[in-house]
């Protein structure tokens, strides 16, 4: 399942809204019976992804990315089921 285009206006950042969005994406993927979420987050927003439990699957890259650097990141839904 791909999580794509999550963006929070700077005026509302810091209120755990990213964690609420990640939870909604996770719940939808679980409803579909999927086992993993993947995404290409910007380096500037990595802290929110990492805090939720995403792990980096690649080094940072900018080639082919309009707003890089980005990385490939994944979240295992199997870990979510166990929690």
Secondary structure, 3 states (H helix, E strand, C coil): CECCCCCCCHHHCCCCHHHHHHHHHHHHHHHCCCCEEEECCEHHHHHHHHHHCCEECCCCECCCCCCCCECCEEEEHHHHHHC
